[in-house]
Amino acid sequence: MTQATIYHNPRCSKSRETLALLEQQGCDINVVEYLKNPPTAKEISDILTKLGLSAREIMRTKETEYQTLGLADTSLTETQLIEAMVNTPKLLERPIVLANQRAAIGRPPENVLEIL
């Protein structure tokens, strides 16, 4: 049985669809409601490594907080962007699934099948 962790927002339809897909696949799922229990800077950094993406690439740029916090500033470092996601987890793209030492963003939900 595949162990999977999903960074989940129950109010998000894509997140709910991805969780249902993991259940259909028979995964042993650790659900992290990241708005209640935000990932640490190290956890986000590890996720980025597994995704092969930069911090900016997993940020929700349409969120009001992205503009309010001035995160479009291209001079901001990876560390600063990661810290912004730790402090404002709403900025983190969702859902993110970790399985088999890999990660995938569930947009669309089927993306996670390639790491199971």
Beta strands, then each sheet from edge to edge (+ up, - down):
strand 1: 3-8
strand 2: 28-33
strand 3: 96-99
strand 4: 102-105
sheet 1: 2+ 1+ 3- 4+
end
